[in-house]
Amino acid sequence: MDIVSGVGSVAARLGLLALALGAITFLITRHRDGLGRALSTTPVLVCAELAQAADPPRRAIVVGRTGPASAGPLRAPISGEECVWYRVVLTSGGPASSFRQRSVYRSSEPFTVADSTGAVEVAPRLADRYLFEDDLYHDLPVALVEITALDAGPQPDVRDRLKRYGFLVPGHRKDVCEISEYRISADQAITVLGRPCRGADGVALTTAWGICGVAGPPLDKLRTSALHHARDIRKITRGVAIGGAALLAAGLLLQVPDWLTG
């Protein structure tokens, strides 16, 4: 293989890599487009409208403030603080081991979104779906949560506390643990996009196929953010795709003489 053919081979591979990256950014663009469209077209209802709707829409947006469900507020397992939702992430492993096991524990009780007309229950798993760019990046509803992070160590008392909450905690009491708790307190401004469903306690919002979730910022900011990021990522996708296609074409052309003589 001569130098020209070698350069062509490298260029073709870089082109394929760029096209693969372009495919990933294309999928991200599609998601942000869908997010912006859902935030712009989904009906915004007050709690009383949603609760009284004889035929609720497939998806609805409710804007209000967080609150506990009828069973009352929760007690977060690590901090002991009152909250309406929590998630605990525990990473553990032996003191001399490079293997680390990650366990995630979540509250299973619903919370509510309330406005001046009433309150609607929200399925806890909706808090693991996001409507804002920062939240998608951090895998967390950033504006809503308070965080308690413990120093790395065995933490036997905390492990026992999680077990009392009914969680299965892997590993040994002497394992080194890194523990973070994320919780949503009552009376936080929240935007919820979910699927209305009827239950024993009335209409509740739960997860849906496609776009759904929660966020702290107001609805106008969520819409602007989604459309802005879709536009920016679309530009990146176009540039990467054009550059990748050019590299691939040039790389293949540089290798043609070697193929003809080989």
C-alpha positions in Angstrom: 0.0 0.0 0.0 1.5 3.4 -1.0 1.3 6.6 0.9 -1.7 8.0 -1.1 -3.7 4.8 -0.6 -2.8 4.8 3.1 -4.0 8.4 3.5 -7.2 7.4 1.6 -7.8 4.6 4.0 -7.5 6.8 7.0 -9.7 9.5 5.4 -12.4 6.9 4.6 -12.4 5.6 8.2 -12.6 9.1 9.6 -15.5 9.8 7.2 -17.3 6.8 8.5 -16.7 7.8 12.1 -18.0 11.3 11.3 -21.1 9.9 9.7 -21.7 7.7 12.7 -21.4 10.7 14.9 -23.8 12.5 12.6 -26.3 9.7 13.0 -26.2 10.1 16.8 -26.6 13.9 16.6 -29.5 13.4 14.2 -31.3 11.2 16.7 -30.7 13.9 19.4 -32.1 16.5 17.1 -35.2 14.4 16.5 -35.7 14.1 20.2 -35.4 17.8 20.8 -37.7 18.6 17.9 -40.2 16.2 19.4 -39.8 17.7 22.9 -40.3 21.3 21.5 -43.4 20.1 19.6 -44.9 18.3 22.6 -44.3 21.3 24.8 -45.9 23.6 22.2 -48.9 21.5 21.2 -49.9 19.5 24.4 -53.0 21.1 26.0 -52.2 23.0 29.3 -54.9 22.3 31.8 -55.6 23.4 35.4 -56.1 20.7 37.9 -59.8 21.1 38.1 -60.2 20.8 34.3 -58.2 17.6 34.2 -60.0 16.1 37.2 -63.4 16.8 35.7 -62.6 15.9 32.1 -65.0 13.2 30.9 -62.6 12.3 28.1 -59.1 13.5 29.1 -56.5 14.1 26.4 -53.8 11.6 25.6 -51.3 13.9 27.2 -51.6 17.0 29.3 -49.4 19.7 30.8 -50.2 20.9 34.4 -48.2 23.7 36.0 -48.3 24.2 39.7 -46.5 23.4 42.9 -45.4 20.1 44.4 -47.2 18.5 47.3 -47.6 15.2 49.1 -50.3 12.7 48.2 -53.1 11.8 50.6 -50.8 9.5 52.6 -48.7 12.6 53.6 -45.1 13.6 53.0 -42.2 11.1 52.7 -39.1 11.0 54.9 -35.9 10.8 52.8 -33.8 7.8 53.9 -30.4 9.5 54.0 -31.0 13.1 55.1 -34.2 12.4 57.1 -35.8 15.4 55.5 -39.5 15.6 54.6 -40.0 15.4 50.8 -42.5 14.2 48.2 -40.0 12.2 46.1 -36.5 10.8 46.4 -33.8 8.9 44.6 -30.8 7.4 46.3 -27.7 6.3 44.3 -25.3 3.9 46.0 -22.0 2.9 44.5 -20.2 0.2 46.4 -17.3 -2.2 46.2 -14.6 -3.9 48.3 -11.8 -1.6 49.7 -9.2 -3.2 47.4 -11.5 -3.9 44.4 -11.7 -1.9 41.2 -15.2 -3.3 40.6 -18.0 -0.9 41.6 -21.7 -1.8 41.8 -24.3 0.9 41.3 -27.7 0.6 42.9 -30.5 3.1 42.6 -33.4 3.3 45.1 -36.5 5.4 44.4 -39.7 6.3 46.3 -42.7 4.5 45.0 -45.5 6.8 46.4 -47.2 9.4 44.1 -46.9 13.1 44.8 -49.2 15.9 43.6 -49.0 19.0 41.4 -51.4 21.6 42.8 -52.7 25.0 41.6 -55.5 27.3 42.7 -58.2 24.9 41.4 -57.1 21.7 43.1 -54.4 19.0 42.9 -53.6 16.0 40.7 -51.5 13.0 41.6 -48.2 12.4 39.7 -46.7 9.0 39.3 -43.2 9.0 40.9 -41.6 7.5 37.8 -42.4 10.7 35.9 -39.7 12.4 38.0 -37.2 10.2 36.2 -38.2 11.7 32.8 -37.1 15.2 31.8 -38.3 18.2 29.8 -35.3 20.5 30.1 -31.9 20.4 28.5 -29.9 20.7 31.7 -32.0 17.9 33.2 -31.4 15.6 30.2 -27.7 16.2 30.5 -27.5 15.6 34.3 -30.1 12.8 34.4 -31.9 14.8 37.1 -34.6 17.5 37.4 -31.9 19.9 38.5 -34.1 22.9 39.5 -36.4 20.7 41.6 -34.0 18.6 43.7 -32.0 19.1 46.8 -28.9 16.9 47.2 -27.3 15.2 50.1 -23.9 13.5 49.3 -22.0 11.4 51.9 -18.3 11.0 52.0 -17.0 7.7 50.7 -16.7 5.0 53.4 -18.3 1.8 54.7 -21.5 3.6 55.9 -23.0 0.6 57.8 -25.7 2.7 59.5 -26.9 4.1 56.2 -26.9 0.6 54.6 -29.0 -0.6 57.6 -31.4 2.4 57.1 -31.9 1.6 53.4 -32.7 -2.0 54.4 -35.3 -0.8 56.9 -36.9 1.1 54.0 -37.3 -2.3 52.3 -34.4 -1.8 49.8 -32.1 -4.6 48.8 -28.6 -3.4 49.5 -25.8 -5.5 47.9 -22.3 -6.2 49.1 -20.7 -6.3 52.6 -21.0 -3.9 55.5 -17.3 -3.1 55.1 -17.5 -2.2 51.4 -16.6 1.4 50.5 -19.8 3.2 49.6 -20.5 6.5 47.8 -24.0 7.6 48.5 -26.0 10.5 47.0 -29.6 11.4 47.8 -31.8 13.5 45.5 -35.1 14.7 46.8 -38.0 17.0 45.8 -39.5 19.0 48.6 -43.1 20.2 48.9 -44.1 23.6 47.5 -41.6 23.6 44.5 -42.7 25.2 41.2 -43.1 22.3 38.7 -44.2 21.7 35.2 -45.6 18.2 34.5 -46.3 16.6 31.1 -47.8 13.2 31.4 -50.6 10.8 30.4 -53.8 11.3 32.3 -55.3 8.1 33.7 -58.1 7.4 36.1 -57.6 5.5 39.3 -59.3 5.0 42.6 -58.4 8.5 43.8 -59.3 10.3 40.5 -57.2 11.4 37.6 -53.4 11.1 37.9 -50.6 11.9 35.5 -48.3 9.0 34.6 -45.6 8.2 32.1 -46.5 8.0 28.4 -44.8 6.5 25.3 -42.7 9.3 23.9 -42.2 12.7 25.5 -43.2 13.1 29.2 -41.6 14.2 32.4 -41.2 17.0 34.9 -39.2 20.2 35.1 -38.7 23.2 37.4 -38.4 26.0 34.9 -41.6 27.7 33.5 -43.2 26.3 30.4 -42.1 29.2 28.1 -38.5 28.6 29.1 -38.8 24.9 28.4 -40.3 25.5 24.9 -37.6 28.0 24.0 -34.8 25.7 25.3 -36.0 22.7 23.3 -36.3 24.6 20.1 -33.0 26.4 20.6 -31.1 23.2 21.2 -32.8 21.4 18.3 -31.7 24.2 16.0 -28.1 24.2 17.3 -27.8 20.4 17.1 -29.3 20.4 13.6 -26.5 22.7 12.5 -23.9 20.4 14.0 -25.5 17.4 12.4 -25.4 19.0 9.0 -21.8 20.0 9.3 -20.7 16.6 10.6 -22.6 14.8 7.8 -21.2 17.0 5.0 -17.7 16.7 6.4 -18.0 12.9 6.9 -19.4 12.4 3.4 -16.6 14.4 1.9 -13.9 12.5 3.8 -15.4 9.2 2.9 -15.6 10.1 -0.8 -12.1 11.5 -0.9 -10.7 8.5 0.9 -12.3 6.1 -1.5 -11.1 8.0 -4.5 -7.6 8.0 -3.2 -7.7 4.2 -3.0 -9.0 3.6 -6.5 -5.6 3.5 -8.2 -4.4 1.0 -5.7 -7.5 -1.2 -6.3 -7.0 -1.0 -10.0 -3.4 -2.1 -9.9 -3.8 -4.5 -7.0 
